Amino acid sequence: MTDIVDELRWRGVLAQTTDEQALRKALADGPLTLYCGFDPTAQSLHVGHLTQILALRRFQLAGHRPIALVGGATGLIGDPKPSAERVLNDVETVRSWVAALRGQLAAFLDFDTPGPTQAVMANNYEWTEGLSALALLRDYGKHFSVNTMLARETVKSRLDGEGMSYTEFSYVILQSLDFLELYRAYGCTLQIGGSDQWGNITAGLDLIRRIAGNQPHGPAHALTQNLLTKADGTKFGKTEGGAVWLDPELTTPYAFYQFWLNADDRDVARYLRTFSFKEREEIEELERATEERPQARAAQRALAEELTTLVHGPEQCAAVIAASRALFGQGELADLDERTLAAALSELPTFRVSELAPVADLLAGTGLVPSKSAARRTIKEGGAYLNNAKVDSEDAVPTAGDLLHGRWLVLRRGKRNLGAVELA
């Protein structure tokens, strides 16, 4: 079996473990069963979740059994945020989000091949739905020290501000119960999560020790991974428009590809180690290429292609690569399907018109040039392109036959400045 602890440490994502030597022995004696939880607080997972999703995948590839838990119960409560109380979503909404997240997680793990590493999908609503308030308080609540719960950083930061409801304060009990239930039902002895989950995970370890004292499946363990941030200090997976989602209806495959392609040179080495399944030697070669020839963006292209293929499939990845190349004159725009072209053009400054106008007017309308006179100069100097064809006349007017899918024109100034025109 692959030494997964060494693998995670080389990749720079390993934050903390409980008794690393005991964990290494349990992994070596495997297959070990582990889990990670994902709360349905939105209709889709986003790229910030990929660190944990792909960690489950790495453990499975290393010969262990992953459990992907979608929190149908904990999603109704919400893990406390350090700043403010969460807005509670209604039961039907959360139920629909559970189904959506389960479908997304199914794409990353092998749930179909019988054997000791076959993945399991779980929902904590199954063991909490019938749990009475009395049973929760009497059977489980008595094992939690309020002093310990108050010492948690999230709780302290909230108590120093506007306070925290008992609902969110009790979240740790529900997450701990998850670990206990999975330990009992599947012999799950490892929970993984982000480094901000350390308190919740170790609380689960303590509950297992208190209730399953003889520990029939052996001692349980915790492993957390570092949370990613960008070199500029902003939160990973966020753009000016919000989160980068795994759902193609929320973030198109083209925009998803572009997110990775536009990664900062200072970040891409960490992203490769965190997310890529390439061999160590290939990753290190891409890191060297970034240092020596950053303008080639070889690491970003490799990462964008690998992750777009993983999340959206090879056909979608090929389509967005073709669109990306075609926009810059390295392919036929007319060959792009309408959906892919629409997604690509949605990322560009767009000028919407009710009728076709001279190219000079359209260039100015997209903002590619500051004025119509500047547009005419650009055309005269040979720097204006319509659908990748050079515009030769300052008075050129596109025709209906130039419209892509009867709707769009692609304008370019020079090699890299792009804009779109949409005929309404």
Secondary structure in CASP SS format (residue, H / E / C, confidence):
PFRMAT SS
TARGET T0000
AUTHOR 0000-0000-0000
METHOD secondary structure of the structure
MODEL  1
M C 1.00
T C 1.00
D C 1.00
I H 1.00
V H 1.00
D H 1.00
E H 1.00
L H 1.00
R H 1.00
W H 1.00
R C 1.00
G C 1.00
V C 1.00
L E 1.00
A E 1.00
Q E 1.00
T E 1.00
T C 1.00
D C 1.00
E H 1.00
Q H 1.00
A H 1.00
L H 1.00
R H 1.00
K H 1.00
A H 1.00
L H 1.00
A H 1.00
D C 1.00
G C 1.00
P C 1.00
L C 1.00
T E 1.00
L E 1.00
Y E 1.00
C E 1.00
G E 1.00
F E 1.00
D C 1.00
P C 1.00
T C 1.00
A C 1.00
Q C 1.00
S C 1.00
L C 1.00
H E 1.00
V H 1.00
G H 1.00
H H 1.00
L H 1.00
T H 1.00
Q H 1.00
I H 1.00
L H 1.00
A H 1.00
L H 1.00
R H 1.00
R H 1.00
F H 1.00
Q H 1.00
L H 1.00
A C 1.00
G C 1.00
H C 1.00
R E 1.00
P E 1.00
I E 1.00
A E 1.00
L E 1.00
V E 1.00
G C 1.00
G C 1.00
A C 1.00
T H 1.00
G H 1.00
L H 1.00
I C 1.00
G C 1.00
D C 1.00
P C 1.00
K C 1.00
P C 1.00
S C 1.00
A C 1.00
E C 1.00
R C 1.00
V C 1.00
L C 1.00
N C 1.00
D C 1.00
V H 1.00
E H 1.00
T H 1.00
V H 1.00
R H 1.00
S H 1.00
W H 1.00
V H 1.00
A H 1.00
A H 1.00
L H 1.00
R H 1.00
G H 1.00
Q H 1.00
L H 1.00
A C 1.00
A C 1.00
F C 1.00
L C 1.00
D C 1.00
F C 1.00
D C 1.00
T C 1.00
P C 1.00
G C 1.00
P C 1.00
T C 1.00
Q C 1.00
A C 1.00
V E 1.00
M E 1.00
A E 1.00
N E 1.00
N C 1.00
Y H 1.00
E H 1.00
W H 1.00
T H 1.00
E C 1.00
G C 1.00
L C 1.00
S C 1.00
A H 1.00
L H 1.00
A H 1.00
L H 1.00
L H 1.00
R H 1.00
D H 1.00
Y H 1.00
G H 1.00
K H 1.00
H H 1.00
F C 1.00
S C 1.00
V H 1.00
N H 1.00
T H 1.00
M H 1.00
L H 1.00
A C 1.00
R C 1.00
E H 1.00
T H 1.00
V H 1.00
K H 1.00
S H 1.00
R H 1.00
L H 1.00
D C 1.00
G C 1.00
E C 1.00
G C 1.00
M C 1.00
S C 1.00
Y H 1.00
T H 1.00
E H 1.00
F H 1.00
S C 1.00
Y H 1.00
V H 1.00
I H 1.00
L H 1.00
Q H 1.00
S H 1.00
L H 1.00
D H 1.00
F H 1.00
L H 1.00
E H 1.00
L H 1.00
Y H 1.00
R H 1.00
A H 1.00
Y H 1.00
G C 1.00
C E 1.00
T E 1.00
L E 1.00
Q E 1.00
I E 1.00
G E 1.00
G E 1.00
S H 1.00
D H 1.00
Q H 1.00
W H 1.00
G H 1.00
N H 1.00
I H 1.00
T H 1.00
A H 1.00
G H 1.00
L H 1.00
D H 1.00
L H 1.00
I H 1.00
R H 1.00
R H 1.00
I H 1.00
A C 1.00
G C 1.00
N C 1.00
Q C 1.00
P C 1.00
H C 1.00
G C 1.00
P C 1.00
A C 1.00
H E 1.00
A E 1.00
L E 1.00
T E 1.00
Q E 1.00
N C 1.00
L C 1.00
L C 1.00
T E 1.00
K C 1.00
A C 1.00
D C 1.00
G C 1.00
T C 1.00
K E 1.00
F C 1.00
G C 1.00
K E 1.00
T E 1.00
E C 1.00
G C 1.00
G E 1.00
A E 1.00
V C 1.00
W E 1.00
L C 1.00
D C 1.00
P C 1.00
E C 1.00
L C 1.00
T C 1.00
T C 1.00
P H 1.00
Y H 1.00
A H 1.00
F H 1.00
Y H 1.00
Q H 1.00
F H 1.00
W H 1.00
L H 1.00
N C 1.00
A C 1.00
D C 1.00
D H 1.00
R H 1.00
D H 1.00
V H 1.00
A H 1.00
R H 1.00
Y H 1.00
L H 1.00
R H 1.00
T H 1.00
F H 1.00
S C 1.00
F C 1.00
K C 1.00
E C 1.00
R H 1.00
E H 1.00
E H 1.00
I H 1.00
E H 1.00
E H 1.00
L H 1.00
E H 1.00
R H 1.00
A H 1.00
T H 1.00
E H 1.00
E H 1.00
R C 1.00
P H 1.00
Q H 1.00
A H 1.00
R C 1.00
A H 1.00
A H 1.00
Q H 1.00
R H 1.00
A H 1.00
L H 1.00
A H 1.00
E H 1.00
E H 1.00
L H 1.00
T H 1.00
T H 1.00
L H 1.00
V H 1.00
H H 1.00
G C 1.00
P H 1.00
E H 1.00
Q H 1.00
C H 1.00
A H 1.00
A H 1.00
V H 1.00
I H 1.00
A H 1.00
A H 1.00
S H 1.00
R H 1.00
A H 1.00
L H 1.00
F C 1.00
G C 1.00
Q C 1.00
G C 1.00
E C 1.00
L H 1.00
A H 1.00
D H 1.00
L C 1.00
D C 1.00
E H 1.00
R H 1.00
T H 1.00
L H 1.00
A H 1.00
A H 1.00
A H 1.00
L H 1.00
S C 1.00
E C 1.00
L C 1.00
P C 1.00
T E 1.00
F E 1.00
R E 1.00
V E 1.00
S C 1.00
E C 1.00
L C 1.00
A C 1.00
P C 1.00
V H 1.00
A H 1.00
D H 1.00
L H 1.00
L H 1.00
A H 1.00
G H 1.00
T H 1.00
G C 1.00
L C 1.00
V C 1.00
P C 1.00
S C 1.00
K H 1.00
S H 1.00
A H 1.00
A H 1.00
R H 1.00
R H 1.00
T H 1.00
I H 1.00
K H 1.00
E C 1.00
G C 1.00
G C 1.00
A E 1.00
Y E 1.00
L E 1.00
N C 1.00
N C 1.00
A E 1.00
K E 1.00
V C 1.00
D C 1.00
S C 1.00
E C 1.00
D C 1.00
A C 1.00
V C 1.00
P C 1.00
T C 1.00
A H 1.00
G H 1.00
D H 1.00
L C 1.00
L E 1.00
H C 1.00
G C 1.00
R C 1.00
W E 1.00
L E 1.00
V E 1.00
L E 1.00
R E 1.00
R E 1.00
G C 1.00
K C 1.00
R C 1.00
N E 1.00
L E 1.00
G E 1.00
A E 1.00
V E 1.00
E E 1.00
L E 1.00
A C 1.00
END
